[in-house]
Every structure is written in C-alpha cells, then in structure tokens.
Amino acid sequence: MGAPLHTRRTALRGGLAAILASGVAPAYARNAFDAEVIVVGAGLAGLETALRLKEAGRSVHVVEANVRQGGRLRTAYTLPGTPNLGGVQIGPGYARLLARAAAVGVELAPEPVAPRNSRLFLGARALDGASWRTDPANPFPEAFKGLTPAAALFMLAQAEGANPLATLDDWRGPAGIAADISAAEFLGRAGFTADAQRLVDVGLNGNSLGTYSMLNLWRTQRLYEQERALGGSLVVPGGTQRLTDAMSARLQRPTHVRFPVASITSDDSGVTVRSLQGVSYRGQVCVAALPFPALRRIEVTAPLSDITREAIASLPYTQILQVIIEPQVRFWETDGMPIDMWSDGLLERAFSVRQPDGADTGLIMVWLNGGGVGPLDRAAFDWDSDSSSTALGDAIGRELARLRPASEGRVRVRAVQRWTASNSRAGGAYMHWAPGQVARWAGRMGAPADRLVFAGEHLGLVHTGMEAAMESAERAVAAVQERLARRS
Ligand SMILES: Cc1cc2nc3c(=O)[nH]c(=O)nc-3n(C[C@H](O)[C@H](O)[C@H](O)COP(=O)(O)OP(=O)(O)OC[C@H]3O[C@@H](n4cnc5c(N)ncnc54)[C@H](O)[C@@H]3O)c2cc1C
C-alpha cells in the first residue's frame, strides 16, 4: 500500500514543482490528503496510536525511518535465548499494554526468576559480596559498606522515610519540586565521598549522578510499590519485539519503512511530512511519536510552545551501549566464578544471556551506561562493518582478559546496539529528568501544537518505559480526535 501512495505523491510533487517554487500551492494539491492522520515513528507509541485510530474508524498512515518496526523494542531473534536489546520487563500494572497484547494475540509469561550470582571487580581484583563489605578499598560510609555499588542508590532511596513522594502524582507537584535534588547531592548528604560516588555512577540508570534527579527514582519506586500488589513482572516469551511485530501486522496499511522524516510542516489546512529523499505524505493531523533527540533532527514548522522547543532541544536520555559477545573459551568453567560481573573498568557490567529455563547460552551481554559508553561508542564508526566489529571485539577481549585471564581475550561480537547519541533514531535508551526540569517541563512539554500532536515514552505522566508510551498514545488519540472533529 505504501508504494502507490508514494508514487502518487512523487508524481504530484514533480508536476507541481514550478508552482511550489513560487510558494503558491493550489488548494487541491494542499488538501490531497493521503490519510486523515500521518503517524511518524513505528515504535510502541506510534503503533498504538495508529491502531487506536484505526479502531475509531480513522484513516492512518505510519512512516518509519528504519527497515525494522518496533523502535526501542528490539529482539535479536537469531541468537540463542533471543535476547532483548530494548525493553523487557512488563509491570503487572501496565494495563494498556496487557490489553493490547491480548488483542493482538501475544501471550505474556512471568519473568523467569532464576537467581543471578555475580562478581565485583575493582581494578582487576574480583570480590564477592562478603569480601566487598570488608575490603579496605570499599569507600562507602561505614553504615552502608554492605551495599553493593550496583544497588546502593536504589536501596538508600527506598530506605524508611527517604522517599518524599506520597502519591503517584506527587513527583510533579509541590512535594516533588521541593525535593528535586541530584543523586550526587542525595548521596553526598548520606556521606558518600567522590570516590564512593564514582562507583555508584557505573550502573546508574542515567548519565551521571550530578545530572540525574532523584525524582526519577522516587517516582518509579512509588509505582513499583503499587505494582507489587498486583504480582510479578511479565515478559513476552520469544522476545518483546513480538508485540510490536503483531501490532504492525494489524495496521490498516503497511508502514512505509525506510522513510526517514526530514521535515514536518503544519499549515492552516493540513500537515506535510517529508522524507530525506523528498517523498511526502499529507494528512489533516500528524502524530510525532519520536524520542525528542530524534525530533531534534527534524525541521518542524508548527506553533510549538517555548517549553516544548526547550525540551525537544535538551531533554536528557540515558546513554546505553549493549554488545553481545560470544567468548571462544568458556572461561567461567575454568576460573570458577559466575559469568555475571560488575567492574569499575571499561566493561562496566556483563550478564549471561540465558534460555527461558535459566540455562546459559554461552553468550554474554556487555552493558555500558552513561559516560561509560564513550570509549566504545564512536558516532562516525560503522559498527556493522566487519573490521569495526573485529576492532570492538578486540577491545572487549583485551579488557575481559585483564579481568578474567582464563578468557584468553578471545571473543566474537554477535550484536551491537547503540542506544546512544550516535543513534540518530533514538538518541538514548529512555528519558530521565535532570534536576530543575520537572518544575518547568513536566506535563507541559509536548502539548499539541495545532495540527501536530506528540506521543512517546517521554510523555508518560504516571508510568515510565513501555506503559508510558501506551499512556501517551491514549492521550495523543484524544487530541487527534478533537482536532479532526473540530475540522469536520
Ligand atoms: C535497553 C532498554 C531497556 C529497556 N527496558 C525496559 C523495560 O524493562 N520495561 C519498560 O517498560 N521499558 C523499557 N525500556 C523502554 C521502552 O523500550 C521504551 O519506553 C519504548 O519502547 C519506547 O517506545 P516509543 O514508541 O516511545 O519510542 P521508540 O520505540 O523509540 O519509537 C520511535 C520510532 O521512531 C522512529 N524514528 C526516529 N526518527 C525518525 C525519523 N526521522 N523518521 C521516521 N521515523 C523515525 C524510530 O526508528 C522508532 O521506530 C527499555 C529501553 C531500552 C533501550
């Protein structure tokens, strides 16, 4: 279906070139709508928006830059254990997502809870939990020496009386705004020195302790408390991307993939969405279901509020680089330590990729966060080429050999996923708030701008992650319907 529309618009464009160059498009051309609604981005939010609009009897056309749909839901289907490179855990309170999964015939299962053992590496020294507690190099305050660097911030944030938020909405109300401090300040008040903070920073779900607001954590901890009462987390057996695959198969028209949007132009009678190749679609309304760093690269002509412009320009996204490696030697069988590890060096964290029954596949996911992605993430580097993959494998292999000499440094790279600024379609893994941003932007950024409506994970007001994307789609559909009704 994408092709005929594409051809027609291309033909229209060619025929009208001279008139358009003069800046005066005749009404028939400007109002030749390809669909009532053009949705930009075939991630969870865009697909949910499109399905809801289809169910409401609206005509919708989805365009997507990548050849693959699903966005930040991505599964490496061809690897053992079908590891997810994007979203995994589905909270029991994800009501919209649970309903959509059921409607598209995707069954969910409880998340496997096989226990994970791990080692902590300081320099090249391996420590287990007990030896870390008493190790002279443990820089944590006396009362907190038993906390691991990976868990310390989370545990302190949920300690008795630490969370200033009483309800799920408080994070963006006066209580939250009064408590909007950075994780660095929070840890500093608890006696964590710069050395101690450096270790906590390694696994932070943000980019640095100083630019990460504690409201991110307190807000989700309140949510987890409520969700716990509903049961444990769920997953999509076979990979989370199965959900977006099933959703895209139910659209009215196939998504126009490989359609990198370069501009979105809203005028008094419609919205034109144009690709980098110069192909365009026109709708009465457009939904931009893109992360803000991706939207930053698009030329948007619409009456955006100052707040939305500011947030598009600078909302922070957590940087994550994932590399799945296949060590050529099963070194954990030789050195007797668990596969999983946390380190204060280049590799940061590594996890065994497992089968659903908990069996190791022999693959390892190396997971770097925040500032740590820098040394291995090169914007100009083409990770897909063989030589780059070898260079990356060599760098990881060398570091692995330093920590686990039994590995002999021999690894093969099986997959690389950059959820980083160098990925122009994402810019990062997920949004987080820096101190001071909630008061100014929360609930206000991304307000509809005439015919341009926004959706995406970053616009969740209750949830975060996948359910935030679903929540934003529900709101976007209401805004679209209101606009279409106004104009009919
Ligand atoms: C490593 C990782 C782990 C996660 N873990 C969890 C978890 O356990 N639980 C949870 O709930 N959430 C998790 N998340 C978050 C969750 O995956 C996201 O919140 C959700 O998938 C975002 O959906 P979205 O539709 O808002 O954005 P996206 O999925 O990013 O969709 C946006 C789409 O727009 C496309 N696009 C970008 N630029 C253009 C352009 N110029 N033209 C056309 N199309 C464009 C992109 O290619 C993409 O397909 C995780 C995410 C990551 C990365």
Ligand as a Chemical Component Dictionary entry (heavy atoms), coordinates in Angstrom:
data_LIG
# 
_chem_comp.id                   LIG 
_chem_comp.type                 NON-POLYMER 
_chem_comp.pdbx_formal_charge   0 
_chem_comp.three_letter_code    LIG 
# 
loop_
_chem_comp_atom.comp_id 
_chem_comp_atom.atom_id 
_chem_comp_atom.alt_atom_id 
_chem_comp_atom.type_symbol 
_chem_comp_atom.charge 
_chem_comp_atom.model_Cartn_x 
_chem_comp_atom.model_Cartn_y 
_chem_comp_atom.model_Cartn_z 
_chem_comp_atom.pdbx_ordinal 
LIG C1  C1  C 0 17.927 -1.101 26.805 1  
LIG C2  C2  C 0 16.497 -0.742 27.129 2  
LIG C3  C3  C 0 15.842 -1.410 28.145 3  
LIG C4  C4  C 0 14.515 -1.080 28.438 4  
LIG N1  N1  N 0 13.859 -1.786 29.405 5  
LIG C5  C5  C 0 12.550 -1.554 29.633 6  
LIG C6  C6  C 0 11.803 -2.383 30.496 7  
LIG O1  O1  O 0 12.323 -3.375 31.015 8  
LIG N2  N2  N 0 10.499 -2.069 30.731 9  
LIG C7  C7  C 0 9.897  -0.999 30.121 10 
LIG O2  O2  O 0 8.717  -0.759 30.366 11 
LIG N3  N3  N 0 10.561 -0.223 29.255 12 
LIG C8  C8  C 0 11.865 -0.487 28.986 13 
LIG N4  N4  N 0 12.549 0.256  28.068 14 
LIG C9  C9  C 0 11.867 1.419  27.464 15 
LIG C10 C10 C 0 10.935 1.036  26.309 16 
LIG O3  O3  O 0 11.591 0.163  25.432 17 
LIG C11 C11 C 0 10.545 2.316  25.601 18 
LIG O4  O4  O 0 9.956  3.178  26.558 19 
LIG C12 C12 C 0 9.524  2.166  24.477 20 
LIG O5  O5  O 0 9.832  1.072  23.655 21 
LIG C13 C13 C 0 9.514  3.483  23.688 22 
LIG O6  O6  O 0 8.550  3.458  22.670 23 
LIG P1  P1  P 0 8.289  4.780  21.813 24 
LIG O7  O7  O 0 7.280  4.409  20.787 25 
LIG O8  O8  O 0 8.018  5.913  22.697 26 
LIG O9  O9  O 0 9.670  5.140  21.104 27 
LIG P2  P2  P 0 10.536 4.292  20.025 28 
LIG O10 O10 O 0 10.400 2.838  20.294 29 
LIG O11 O11 O 0 11.897 4.874  20.075 30 
LIG O12 O12 O 0 9.843  4.627  18.617 31 
LIG C14 C14 C 0 10.193 5.733  17.848 32 
LIG C15 C15 C 0 10.299 5.296  16.388 33 
LIG O13 O13 O 0 10.540 6.439  15.583 34 
LIG C16 C16 C 0 11.478 6.092  14.572 35 
LIG N5  N5  N 0 12.139 7.301  14.081 36 
LIG C17 C17 C 0 13.117 8.025  14.664 37 
LIG N6  N6  N 0 13.474 9.064  13.890 38 
LIG C18 C18 C 0 12.695 9.014  12.782 39 
LIG C19 C19 C 0 12.575 9.824  11.634 40 
LIG N7  N7  N 0 13.323 10.915 11.423 41 
LIG N8  N8  N 0 11.659 9.475  10.684 42 
LIG C20 C20 C 0 10.869 8.385  10.850 43 
LIG N9  N9  N 0 10.933 7.583  11.942 44 
LIG C21 C21 C 0 11.837 7.892  12.904 45 
LIG C22 C22 C 0 12.423 5.154  15.275 46 
LIG O14 O14 O 0 13.163 4.380  14.359 47 
LIG C23 C23 C 0 11.454 4.325  16.128 48 
LIG O15 O15 O 0 10.989 3.189  15.443 49 
LIG C24 C24 C 0 13.852 -0.060 27.727 50 
LIG C25 C25 C 0 14.513 0.594  26.679 51 
LIG C26 C26 C 0 15.823 0.252  26.386 52 
LIG C27 C27 C 0 16.505 0.938  25.246 53 
# 
loop_
_chem_comp_bond.comp_id 
_chem_comp_bond.atom_id_1 
_chem_comp_bond.atom_id_2 
_chem_comp_bond.value_order 
_chem_comp_bond.pdbx_ordinal 
LIG C1  C2  SING 1  
LIG C2  C3  SING 2  
LIG C2  C26 DOUB 3  
LIG C3  C4  DOUB 4  
LIG C4  N1  SING 5  
LIG C4  C24 SING 6  
LIG N1  C5  DOUB 7  
LIG C5  C6  SING 8  
LIG C5  C8  SING 9  
LIG C6  O1  DOUB 10 
LIG C6  N2  SING 11 
LIG N2  C7  SING 12 
LIG C7  O2  DOUB 13 
LIG C7  N3  SING 14 
LIG N3  C8  DOUB 15 
LIG C8  N4  SING 16 
LIG N4  C9  SING 17 
LIG N4  C24 SING 18 
LIG C9  C10 SING 19 
LIG C10 O3  SING 20 
LIG C10 C11 SING 21 
LIG C11 O4  SING 22 
LIG C11 C12 SING 23 
LIG C12 O5  SING 24 
LIG C12 C13 SING 25 
LIG C13 O6  SING 26 
LIG O6  P1  SING 27 
LIG P1  O7  DOUB 28 
LIG P1  O8  SING 29 
LIG P1  O9  SING 30 
LIG O9  P2  SING 31 
LIG P2  O10 DOUB 32 
LIG P2  O11 SING 33 
LIG P2  O12 SING 34 
LIG O12 C14 SING 35 
LIG C14 C15 SING 36 
LIG C15 O13 SING 37 
LIG C15 C23 SING 38 
LIG O13 C16 SING 39 
LIG C16 N5  SING 40 
LIG C16 C22 SING 41 
LIG N5  C17 SING 42 
LIG N5  C21 SING 43 
LIG C17 N6  DOUB 44 
LIG N6  C18 SING 45 
LIG C18 C19 SING 46 
LIG C18 C21 DOUB 47 
LIG C19 N7  SING 48 
LIG C19 N8  DOUB 49 
LIG N8  C20 SING 50 
LIG C20 N9  DOUB 51 
LIG N9  C21 SING 52 
LIG C22 O14 SING 53 
LIG C22 C23 SING 54 
LIG C23 O15 SING 55 
LIG C24 C25 DOUB 56 
LIG C25 C26 SING 57 
LIG C26 C27 SING 58 
# 
